[in-house]
Amino acid sequence: MFTQKVVAVVLIAVGVVVLAYSGIVFRTPGKPLDLGPVHIATTRRHFIPPVAGAVALVGGIVLLLLPGIGRRAS
């Protein structure tokens, strides 16, 4: 139950941040180019759209409101 609430709060926080910034852009290292003695480093650009933030936010809220998942009936 505690883990479920932690995941829900993290999803809500991530969703709010993505929506507040109208999407998030981040870069990762790409494949370097070697042209003779010249070495060119490249980066790849990734974009997380606001729709993903909205989905995370709604999913976190639903997860927070649901009773404990995985509880055994005794």
C-alpha positions as CSV (number, residue, x, y, z in Angstrom):
1,M,0.0,0.0,0.0
2,F,2.8,2.4,0.9
3,T,4.6,1.7,-2.4
4,Q,1.4,2.4,-4.3
5,K,1.1,5.8,-2.7
6,V,4.7,6.6,-3.4
7,V,4.3,5.7,-7.1
8,A,1.1,7.8,-7.3
9,V,2.8,10.9,-5.8
10,V,5.8,10.5,-8.2
11,L,3.4,10.2,-11.2
12,I,1.5,13.3,-10.1
13,A,4.7,15.3,-9.6
14,V,6.1,14.3,-13.0
15,G,2.8,15.0,-14.6
16,V,2.6,18.5,-13.1
17,V,6.2,19.3,-14.1
18,V,5.7,18.2,-17.7
19,L,2.5,20.2,-18.0
20,A,4.0,23.3,-16.3
21,Y,6.8,23.4,-18.9
22,S,4.6,22.5,-21.9
23,G,6.7,19.4,-22.5
24,I,10.3,18.6,-21.6
25,V,13.2,18.4,-24.0
26,F,16.3,16.5,-23.1
27,R,19.4,15.4,-25.0
28,T,21.4,12.1,-24.9
29,P,24.8,11.4,-26.5
30,G,24.5,10.1,-30.0
31,K,26.9,8.2,-32.2
32,P,30.2,10.1,-32.7
33,L,31.5,10.8,-36.2
34,D,35.1,10.2,-37.0
35,L,36.2,11.9,-40.3
36,G,39.9,11.3,-40.4
37,P,41.6,13.4,-37.7
38,V,38.3,15.2,-36.9
39,H,36.1,13.8,-34.1
40,I,32.5,15.1,-34.0
41,A,30.3,14.4,-31.1
42,T,26.6,14.3,-31.7
43,T,23.5,14.5,-29.5
44,R,20.0,13.2,-29.9
45,R,17.1,15.4,-28.9
46,H,14.1,13.8,-27.2
47,F,10.8,15.4,-26.4
48,I,8.2,14.4,-23.8
49,P,4.9,15.9,-24.9
50,P,2.4,17.5,-22.5
51,V,-0.1,14.7,-23.3
52,A,2.3,12.3,-21.5
53,G,2.3,14.6,-18.5
54,A,-1.5,14.7,-18.5
55,V,-1.7,10.9,-18.6
56,A,0.9,10.6,-15.8
57,L,-1.1,13.1,-13.7
58,V,-4.5,11.4,-14.2
59,G,-2.9,7.9,-13.6
60,G,-1.3,9.2,-10.4
61,I,-4.6,10.6,-9.1
62,V,-6.5,7.4,-10.0
63,L,-3.8,5.3,-8.3
64,L,-3.9,7.5,-5.2
65,L,-7.7,7.1,-5.0
66,L,-7.8,3.3,-5.5
67,P,-7.8,1.0,-2.5
68,G,-4.6,-1.1,-2.1
69,I,-3.9,-3.2,-5.2
70,G,-2.6,-6.7,-4.6
71,R,-4.0,-7.1,-1.1
72,R,-5.0,-10.6,-0.2
73,A,-8.5,-11.3,1.0
74,S,-8.3,-12.9,4.4
